Amino acid sequence: MQFNNRLLNLENQAQKPIVHPPEQINYERILAKIALHIRQSLNLDEVLNTAVAEVRQFLQTDRVVIYRFKPDWNGIVVVESVSPDWLPTLGVLIPDTCFTTETHILPYKLGRVRAIEDIYTEDIAQCHVELLARFQVRSNLVVPILQGENLWGLLIAHHCSAPRRWQPWEIDLLEQLATHMAIAIQQSELYLQTQTELINRQQAEAALQEAKNELEIKVAERTRELRTTNQLMQSEIVERQQVEVALQKSQRKLNTLIDSLPGIVFSSANDLKYSMTYLSEGCLTLTGYTSEELTGNIKGAYNCIVHECDLQKRLNTIETATAPKQPYIVEYRIRTQSGQNKWLWEKGNRVFDSNGEVSFEGFIIDITERKQAEEDIRSALEKEKELNELKSHFVTMTSHEFRTPLATILSSADILQKYSHKLREEQKLTHLQQIQTTVNHMTQLLNDLLLVGKAASGKVQFEPTPLDLISLCQALVKELELINNTHAIAFVNKGNCTTACMDKKLLRHILSNLLSNAIKYSVSSSIVHFELTCQQGEVIFHIQDEGIGIPALDQAQMFEPFHRASNVGTISGTGLGLAIVKTSVDLHGGTIIVASEAGVGTTFRVTIPLDNRIEIND
């Protein structure tokens, strides 16, 4: 939490108004270029080397360096851009005896910028003059690189060839670059720290203990130093108050930035329900509720809009993931104020305040579109899987159903070809009729396949015409009894069913398939009951058999193409009949209900409106 605040403060400092230099366009360009480079790269060496090279070229000075402090306030030049005419200082350890007390350090910690026009005329300590002269420096501009209250190092421009008066815009340029560099350094250090902790956790624990010991020593030293500098601190109170005002201004800017984000920045308490204590203004856009309505623990507040199926998952994820002090990520649904369901992605971290109290901070974004896209992909994959299964069923069915008829045709044709001169006329006629019957069977199979294909693509034509239902049913019963003389069909008519308006072809598909199935899956000499009833503008067809029945597990899929019940055994069939029946019934705007028990029999009840002329107009 404290680290994030320092980083945000640095970013806000980087956005302060710019004092326009004479070369304003180049000035703004170099700032923008370096800032962009910092945001896009985690390679600290590359960022800092590029920055100092750009600055030295832009300022037309002899040397620009980044000087990093060591714990004892000596330091080393870690980055340098220097003209070939002057002494390089990269990697040089510089023990500055003039920079060892809090009196010298504190002003830089408070953001002091030091501009020296000429080291020989400026009022500076002789030891410092000698140090600068050692590195050929005649004039320099020094800007602190701060990370919060920590003085990380200095950004320094050296002019070696002659004295130089540093312009206000040059000072402002280095100040802003120092802030950007602090951000880059802090980002890089955080990245390296994270990587190191993941790889060297055990070593880090040992180092932590060592750092603790060093910190205790530094704290003791710091305490002694503070006793001697207490009077100086009194004079800084006014300046600190000004800093507080600036921080408040920065906080307002930060709040504005947070409220403009396309999501919700949140803080929550460490209670049983992880109640929200802060929600940014994005809450209203995302949920339809104001932040005031969803913060606190009144009636569950924020949790009351979380989907009941996802609430416990969210609470459990926060509890289990934050126990080892790790960030947590959870996805869940909410119901907005308008009643809309949305998917949200939440990431949070456990943080501690100055009193050691635990709370949570994080970010919430809307992932509804992503979830919908995932669902669309799953649906597409499922449909593709179903299509592949249908193709497999089709190949299996056609290879099986066509093999036997083709063998029959081939056998009869071969007999006629080889032994026609030996066969009597009635024998030849028998073989020809067998070929004709088999061809008709294959033609019907192809017609069924075409009808199923048309139904799948929505191209089945529905053409209702006036017809006499009783005559149609009686004719169909006679046809089936002639073909199948092993079963009796008991047809019963109830009500006045002479006049109806239906698609005759599709109606024959319905009745012939249901009656054929009743005969096919019933034992020989059993009776198939066929009842026709007309009442209240509807016709009801009851077809009941005493056959093998349809197992309960198969009934959910019995209208799907190519599906056959698990108990059909060796009884031939394509699995297309009931699919054709369902399509034909749906086109009439009717319903079909089945009642079946394995080993007992099956009853189909088909209900269709008597007058389908409305569908004709449609």
LOMI-783571 format. One record per residue (C-alpha): residue in three letters; x, y, z. Coordinates in steps of 0.2 Angstrom, whole numbers, padded with zeros to 4 digits, always signed. Layout:
BEGIN
ALAXYZ...
//
This chain:
BEGIN
MET+0000+0000+0000GLN+0014+0012+0005PHE+0024+0007-0010ASN+0009+0010-0022ASN+0006+0027-0014ARG+0024+0032-0017LEU+0023+0026-0035LEU+0007+0036-0038ASN+0015+0052-0030LEU+0030+0050-0042GLU+0018+0049-0057ASN+0008+0064-0051GLN+0024+0074-0049ALA+0029+0069-0067GLN+0013+0077-0073LYS+0016+0094-0065PRO+0015+0110-0077ILE+0030+0112-0088VAL+0040+0129-0088HIS+0041+0131-0107PRO+0059+0132-0113PRO+0064+0141-0129GLU+0065+0125-0138GLN+0048+0120-0132ILE+0044+0107-0145ASN+0060+0097-0143TYR+0059+0099-0124GLU+0041+0091-0124ARG+0047+0078-0137ILE+0062+0072-0126LEU+0051+0071-0111ALA+0037+0062-0120LYS+0050+0050-0128ILE+0058+0046-0111ALA+0042+0044-0102LEU+0035+0032-0116HIS+0051+0022-0115ILE+0049+0020-0096ARG+0032+0014-0097GLN+0036+0001-0111SER+0052-0006-0105LEU+0057-0015-0089ASN+0076-0014-0095LEU+0082-0001-0082ASP+0100+0000-0090GLU+0092+0003-0107VAL+0080+0016-0101LEU+0093+0026-0090ASN+0107+0025-0103THR+0095+0032-0117ALA+0088+0045-0105VAL+0106+0052-0101ALA+0111+0052-0119GLU+0096+0061-0125VAL+0098+0074-0111ARG+0117+0077-0114GLN+0113+0079-0133PHE+0098+0091-0130LEU+0107+0102-0117GLN+0124+0102-0127THR+0133+0098-0111ASP+0149+0088-0108ARG+0143+0075-0097VAL+0127+0068-0089VAL+0128+0055-0075ILE+0117+0046-0063TYR+0125+0044-0046ARG+0118+0031-0034PHE+0121+0032-0016LYS+0127+0018-0005PRO+0121+0016+0013ASP+0136+0026+0019TRP+0132+0040+0007ASN+0147+0037-0003GLY+0141+0033-0021ILE+0145+0026-0038VAL+0142+0032-0056VAL+0130+0019-0063VAL+0125+0028-0079GLU+0135+0040-0090SER+0135+0049-0106VAL+0151+0059-0109SER+0159+0068-0123PRO+0175+0059-0130ASP+0185+0075-0124TRP+0182+0072-0106LEU+0186+0060-0093PRO+0174+0045-0091THR+0167+0042-0073LEU+0156+0026-0076GLY+0158+0013-0062VAL+0169+0025-0052LEU+0167+0024-0033ILE+0167+0042-0027PRO+0170+0044-0008ASP+0163+0061-0005THR+0169+0067+0012CYS+0159+0083+0010PHE+0142+0073+0009THR+0142+0063+0025THR+0130+0072+0038GLU+0112+0074+0038THR+0114+0093+0036HIS+0120+0089+0018ILE+0108+0075+0015LEU+0092+0082+0021PRO+0090+0096+0008TYR+0091+0083-0006LYS+0079+0072+0003LEU+0067+0087+0003GLY+0069+0089-0016ARG+0083+0103-0017VAL+0091+0106-0034ARG+0109+0113-0034ALA+0114+0123-0049ILE+0133+0129-0049GLU+0138+0141-0062ASP+0157+0140-0058ILE+0164+0129-0045TYR+0178+0142-0042THR+0167+0156-0038GLU+0153+0147-0030ASP+0151+0147-0011ILE+0155+0128-0009ALA+0167+0118+0002GLN+0185+0117-0004CYS+0184+0098-0002HIS+0169+0098-0014VAL+0179+0110-0026GLU+0193+0098-0026LEU+0182+0083-0029LEU+0173+0091-0044ALA+0190+0097-0052ARG+0196+0079-0051PHE+0183+0075-0063GLN+0186+0090-0074VAL+0169+0098-0069ARG+0168+0117-0070SER+0149+0119-0069ASN+0136+0107-0063LEU+0117+0105-0061VAL+0112+0092-0047VAL+0094+0085-0046PRO+0089+0072-0032ILE+0081+0056-0038LEU+0068+0052-0024GLN+0058+0037-0020GLY+0045+0045-0008GLU+0056+0050+0007ASN+0071+0040+0001LEU+0086+0048-0008TRP+0090+0035-0021GLY+0103+0045-0030LEU+0107+0061-0041LEU+0104+0066-0059ILE+0119+0077-0063ALA+0124+0087-0078HIS+0142+0092-0080HIS+0149+0106-0090CYS+0168+0104-0091SER+0174+0116-0104ALA+0169+0133-0096PRO+0157+0140-0083ARG+0138+0139-0087ARG+0123+0148-0081TRP+0109+0135-0080GLN+0092+0141-0086PRO+0076+0138-0077TRP+0069+0127-0091GLU+0085+0116-0090ILE+0083+0114-0071ASP+0064+0110-0074LEU+0069+0097-0087LEU+0081+0088-0076GLU+0068+0089-0061GLN+0055+0080-0072LEU+0067+0068-0079ALA+0073+0064-0061THR+0054+0060-0057HIS+0052+0049-0072MET+0069+0040-0068ALA+0063+0037-0051ILE+0047+0029-0058ALA+0058+0018-0069ILE+0070+0013-0055GLN+0055+0009-0044GLN+0047-0001-0057SER+0063-0011-0061GLU+0067-0013-0043LEU+0049-0020-0040TYR+0051-0032-0055LEU+0068-0038-0050GLN+0062-0040-0032THR+0047-0050-0037GLN+0058-0062-0048THR+0071-0063-0034GLU+0058-0068-0021LEU+0050-0081-0032ILE+0067-0089-0035ASN+0076-0086-0019ARG+0063-0086-0005GLN+0074-0095+0007GLN+0089-0084+0004ALA+0077-0069+0005GLU+0072-0075+0023ALA+0090-0075+0028ALA+0093-0058+0020LEU+0078-0051+0028GLN+0085-0056+0045GLU+0101-0048+0041ALA+0092-0032+0034LYS+0082-0032+0050ASN+0099-0031+0060GLU+0106-0018+0048LEU+0089-0008+0050GLU+0090-0008+0069ILE+0108-0001+0068LYS+0102+0012+0056VAL+0087+0016+0066ALA+0099+0018+0081GLU+0110+0029+0071ARG+0096+0039+0064THR+0089+0042+0082ARG+0105+0049+0087GLU+0106+0060+0072LEU+0088+0066+0074ARG+0092+0072+0092THR+0106+0084+0085THR+0095+0090+0070ASN+0079+0093+0080GLN+0081+0112+0079LEU+0083+0111+0060MET+0067+0101+0059GLN+0057+0115+0067SER+0062+0127+0053GLU+0055+0114+0040ILE+0038+0113+0048VAL+0031+0127+0036GLU+0038+0118+0021ARG+0031+0101+0027GLN+0014+0109+0028GLN+0016+0115+0010VAL+0021+0098+0005GLU+0005+0091+0013VAL-0006+0104+0003ALA+0003+0097-0012LEU+0000+0079-0007GLN-0019+0083-0005LYS-0019+0091-0022SER-0010+0075-0029GLN-0023+0065-0020ARG-0037+0074-0028LYS-0029+0071-0045LEU-0027+0053-0041ASN-0045+0051-0036THR-0050+0059-0053LEU-0039+0047-0062ILE-0046+0032-0052ASP-0064+0038-0056SER-0061+0039-0074LEU-0054+0021-0075PRO-0066+0008-0085GLY-0069-0002-0069ILE-0069-0001-0050VAL-0055+0002-0038PHE-0060-0005-0021SER-0055-0007-0003SER-0063-0020+0008ALA-0062-0024+0026ASN-0055-0040+0034ASP-0072-0046+0041LEU-0082-0062+0038LYS-0090-0054+0022TYR-0075-0044+0016SER-0087-0029+0016MET-0082-0015+0004THR-0076+0001+0012TYR-0072+0011-0004LEU-0078+0009-0022SER-0073+0021-0035GLU-0086+0030-0046GLY-0084+0017-0059CYS-0096+0007-0048LEU-0111+0017-0055THR-0107+0013-0073LEU-0103-0005-0069THR-0117-0010-0057GLY-0130+0004-0058TYR-0128+0007-0039THR-0118+0022-0031SER-0103+0018-0021GLU-0112+0023-0005GLU-0126+0010-0008LEU-0114-0004-0009THR-0101+0000+0004GLY-0102-0005+0022ASN-0110-0021+0029ILE-0129-0016+0030LYS-0138-0031+0023GLY-0123-0038+0015ALA-0121-0022+0004TYR-0109-0027-0011ASN-0112-0045-0008CYS-0131-0043-0010ILE-0128-0040-0029VAL-0116-0055-0031HIS-0125-0070-0039GLU-0130-0082-0026CYS-0122-0097-0035ASP-0105-0087-0035LEU-0105-0078-0018GLN-0098-0092-0008LYS-0085-0095-0021ARG-0079-0077-0020LEU-0078-0077-0001ASN-0069-0094-0001THR-0056-0088-0014ILE-0052-0072-0004GLU-0050-0082+0012THR-0039-0096+0005ALA-0029-0085-0007THR-0025-0072+0006ALA-0020-0083+0020PRO-0002-0085+0013LYS-0002-0066+0008GLN-0004-0070-0010PRO-0015-0060-0022TYR-0031-0068-0027ILE-0041-0068-0043VAL-0059-0073-0044GLU-0073-0072-0058TYR-0091-0071-0053ARG-0108-0064-0059ILE-0118-0050-0052ARG-0135-0043-0055THR-0135-0024-0059GLN-0148-0012-0053SER-0157-0014-0070GLY-0158-0033-0068GLN-0144-0037-0080ASN-0132-0051-0076LYS-0114-0047-0079TRP-0098-0057-0077LEU-0084-0048-0066TRP-0065-0051-0064GLU-0058-0046-0047LYS-0040-0046-0042GLY-0035-0040-0024ASN-0021-0040-0012ARG-0020-0040+0007VAL-0012-0024+0014PHE-0008-0017+0031ASP-0010+0000+0038SER+0002+0009+0050ASN-0006+0001+0064GLY-0005-0017+0057GLU-0023-0018+0053VAL-0027-0029+0038SER-0038-0024+0023PHE-0039-0028+0005GLU-0037-0017-0011GLY-0039-0022-0029PHE-0048-0019-0045ILE-0064-0025-0053ILE-0067-0026-0072ASP-0082-0031-0083ILE-0078-0047-0093THR-0096-0051-0099GLU-0091-0050-0117ARG-0077-0061-0115LYS-0088-0074-0106GLN-0101-0073-0120ALA-0087-0076-0132GLU-0081-0091-0123GLU-0099-0098-0122ASP-0101-0095-0141ILE-0085-0105-0144ARG-0091-0119-0133SER-0108-0119-0142ALA-0099-0119-0159LEU-0088-0134-0153GLU-0103-0143-0146LYS-0112-0141-0163GLU-0097-0146-0173LYS-0096-0162-0162GLU-0114-0166-0164LEU-0112-0163-0183ASN-0097-0175-0183GLU-0107-0188-0174LEU-0121-0186-0186LYS-0109-0189-0200SER-0102-0204-0192HIS-0120-0211-0189PHE-0124-0207-0207VAL-0109-0217-0214THR-0112-0232-0202MET-0131-0232-0206THR-0130-0230-0225SER-0116-0243-0227HIS-0126-0255-0217GLU-0143-0252-0224PHE-0137-0251-0242ARG-0126-0267-0241THR-0139-0280-0240PRO-0151-0272-0253LEU-0137-0270-0265ALA-0132-0288-0262THR-0149-0294-0265ILE-0150-0284-0282LEU-0133-0291-0287SER-0138-0309-0283SER-0154-0308-0293ALA-0147-0299-0307ASP-0132-0312-0308ILE-0145-0326-0308LEU-0155-0318-0322GLN-0139-0315-0332LYS-0131-0333-0330TYR-0146-0344-0329SER-0160-0335-0338HIS-0162-0348-0351LYS-0165-0361-0338LEU-0177-0352-0327ARG-0196-0353-0329GLU-0205-0336-0332GLU-0213-0336-0315GLN-0195-0338-0308LYS-0188-0324-0318LEU-0203-0313-0313THR-0199-0317-0294HIS-0181-0311-0296LEU-0187-0295-0305GLN-0200-0292-0292GLN-0186-0294-0279ILE-0175-0282-0288GLN-0190-0269-0289THR-0194-0271-0271THR-0176-0269-0265VAL-0175-0253-0277ASN-0191-0246-0269HIS-0184-0249-0252MET-0168-0240-0256THR-0177-0226-0264GLN-0188-0224-0248LEU-0172-0224-0238LEU-0164-0210-0249ASN-0180-0200-0248ASP-0180-0201-0229LEU-0162-0195-0229LEU-0166-0180-0240LEU-0181-0176-0229VAL-0170-0176-0214GLY-0157-0165-0223LYS-0170-0153-0228ALA-0177-0152-0211ALA-0160-0148-0204SER-0158-0134-0216GLY-0176-0128-0214LYS-0181-0131-0232VAL-0195-0143-0230GLN-0211-0137-0239PHE-0227-0136-0229GLU-0242-0136-0241PRO-0259-0140-0232THR-0274-0144-0242PRO-0292-0150-0238LEU-0293-0169-0235ASP-0303-0183-0228LEU-0294-0190-0213ILE-0305-0205-0211SER-0302-0211-0229LEU-0283-0207-0228CYS-0281-0217-0212GLN-0291-0232-0219ALA-0281-0232-0235LEU-0265-0232-0225VAL-0270-0246-0214LYS-0275-0257-0229GLU-0258-0253-0237LEU-0248-0258-0222GLU-0259-0274-0219LEU-0255-0280-0237ILE-0236-0277-0234ASN-0236-0284-0217ASN-0248-0299-0215THR-0241-0304-0198HIS-0250-0290-0188ALA-0267-0284-0187ILE-0271-0265-0186ALA-0287-0261-0176PHE-0292-0244-0182VAL-0306-0234-0173ASN-0313-0217-0178LYS-0321-0206-0165GLY-0329-0189-0170ASN-0332-0180-0186CYS-0315-0181-0195THR-0320-0181-0213THR-0314-0163-0216ALA-0297-0156-0211CYS-0283-0145-0219MET-0266-0153-0218ASP-0251-0157-0228LYS-0256-0174-0234LYS-0238-0180-0238LEU-0231-0175-0221LEU-0246-0183-0212ARG-0243-0199-0221HIS-0225-0198-0215ILE-0231-0196-0197LEU-0244-0210-0198SER-0234-0223-0209ASN-0218-0221-0198LEU-0227-0223-0182LEU-0238-0238-0188SER-0223-0246-0197ASN-0212-0245-0180ALA-0227-0252-0170ILE-0227-0267-0182LYS-0208-0269-0184TYR-0205-0269-0165SER-0220-0280-0160VAL-0221-0299-0160SER-0230-0308-0174SER-0249-0309-0173SER-0250-0295-0160ILE-0262-0281-0162VAL-0258-0263-0166HIS-0271-0251-0160PHE-0274-0235-0171GLU-0287-0223-0165LEU-0292-0206-0173THR-0301-0193-0163CYS-0307-0176-0168GLN-0313-0163-0155GLN-0312-0145-0151GLY-0303-0140-0167GLU-0290-0154-0165VAL-0286-0171-0172ILE-0278-0184-0160PHE-0270-0199-0167HIS-0267-0214-0154ILE-0255-0228-0160GLN-0252-0241-0147ASP-0242-0257-0149GLU-0237-0272-0137GLY-0219-0272-0143ILE-0202-0271-0135GLY-0204-0253-0129ILE-0192-0239-0128PRO-0180-0239-0112ALA-0181-0223-0102LEU-0163-0218-0105ASP-0166-0218-0124GLN-0182-0208-0123ALA-0174-0191-0122GLN-0165-0194-0139MET-0177-0204-0148PHE-0182-0189-0160GLU-0164-0186-0165PRO-0158-0192-0182PHE-0149-0209-0183HIS-0153-0213-0164ARG-0160-0230-0161ALA-0165-0237-0144SER-0152-0249-0135ASN-0164-0264-0135VAL-0167-0265-0154GLY-0155-0279-0156THR-0154-0286-0174ILE-0170-0277-0180SER-0165-0267-0195GLY-0168-0248-0195THR-0161-0232-0200GLY-0165-0221-0184LEU-0173-0208-0196GLY-0192-0212-0194LEU-0195-0203-0177ALA-0185-0188-0183ILE-0196-0187-0198VAL-0211-0188-0188LYS-0206-0175-0176THR-0202-0163-0190SER-0218-0166-0198VAL-0228-0163-0182ASP-0219-0147-0179LEU-0223-0140-0196HIS-0241-0143-0192GLY-0240-0134-0176GLY-0244-0150-0166THR-0237-0160-0152ILE-0231-0178-0149ILE-0231-0187-0133VAL-0224-0204-0130ALA-0228-0216-0115SER-0217-0232-0116GLU-0210-0246-0105ALA-0197-0258-0110GLY-0204-0275-0113VAL-0222-0269-0112GLY-0226-0258-0127THR-0227-0240-0133THR-0241-0227-0136PHE-0238-0212-0146ARG-0251-0197-0145VAL-0250-0185-0159THR-0261-0169-0158ILE-0263-0157-0173PRO-0274-0143-0177LEU-0288-0148-0189ASP-0287-0132-0199ASN-0270-0126-0205ARG-0275-0112-0217ILE-0267-0099-0205GLU-0250-0107-0209ILE-0254-0106-0227ASN-0256-0087-0226ASP-0240-0086-0215
//
